[in-house]
Amino acid sequence: MIHQIWQNKETVKKVKCVHTDAKKYIVNNALTVGKEYEVKNETEEFYFIIDNSGKVGGFYKEYFQEA
């Protein structure tokens, strides 16, 4: 199961959080506006990053811009 080794995986790229205005979910506890995050995996819709909790989480790409 690849998701179990993502935290130790090489960083794909870095992205910067531009907002935490979620319509459906609370993301301001896991993301900080203006902070750069390391992308560990990417799909069409999500970035999988190490968030503020220190764990890998999947977030919509709309919260980020490439650093």
C-alpha positions as CSV (number, residue, x, y, z in Angstrom):
1,M,0.0,0.0,0.0
2,I,1.8,3.0,-1.3
3,H,0.1,5.6,1.0
4,Q,1.9,4.1,3.9
5,I,5.3,5.1,2.6
6,W,4.4,8.6,1.2
7,Q,5.8,10.4,4.2
8,N,9.3,9.1,3.5
9,K,8.9,9.4,-0.3
10,E,10.9,11.9,-2.3
11,T,9.2,15.3,-2.7
12,V,7.7,15.8,-6.1
13,K,7.5,19.6,-5.9
14,K,6.6,22.4,-3.5
15,V,3.3,24.3,-3.4
16,K,2.2,27.4,-1.5
17,C,-1.2,27.6,0.3
18,V,-3.1,30.6,-1.0
19,H,-6.4,30.2,1.0
20,T,-8.3,27.9,3.4
21,D,-11.8,29.0,2.4
22,A,-13.4,25.5,2.1
23,K,-17.1,25.2,1.3
24,K,-17.5,21.8,2.8
25,Y,-14.6,20.8,5.0
26,I,-12.5,22.5,7.7
27,V,-9.0,22.8,6.4
28,N,-7.7,25.8,8.3
29,N,-6.6,23.5,11.1
30,A,-4.4,21.5,8.7
31,L,-3.1,24.3,6.4
32,T,-1.6,27.7,6.9
33,V,-2.0,30.5,4.3
34,G,1.3,31.5,2.9
35,K,3.2,28.4,4.0
36,E,4.9,26.1,1.5
37,Y,4.3,22.4,1.6
38,E,6.1,19.4,0.0
39,V,4.0,17.4,-2.4
40,K,4.5,13.7,-2.0
41,N,2.0,12.5,-4.6
42,E,-0.5,14.2,-7.0
43,T,-3.6,13.3,-8.8
44,E,-5.8,15.3,-11.2
45,E,-7.8,16.8,-8.3
46,F,-5.6,16.5,-5.2
47,Y,-2.2,17.2,-3.8
48,F,-1.0,14.8,-1.1
49,I,1.2,16.8,1.3
50,I,2.6,16.7,4.8
51,D,0.2,19.1,6.5
52,N,0.5,21.0,9.9
53,S,-0.2,17.8,11.8
54,G,2.9,16.2,10.4
55,K,1.0,13.5,8.5
56,V,0.2,13.1,4.8
57,G,-3.2,14.5,3.8
58,G,-5.0,14.9,0.5
59,F,-6.2,18.4,-0.3
60,Y,-7.9,19.9,-3.4
61,K,-5.5,21.7,-5.7
62,E,-7.6,24.9,-5.4
63,Y,-6.0,25.7,-2.1
64,F,-2.5,26.0,-3.6
65,Q,-0.3,27.6,-6.2
66,E,3.1,26.2,-7.4
67,A,6.0,27.7,-5.5
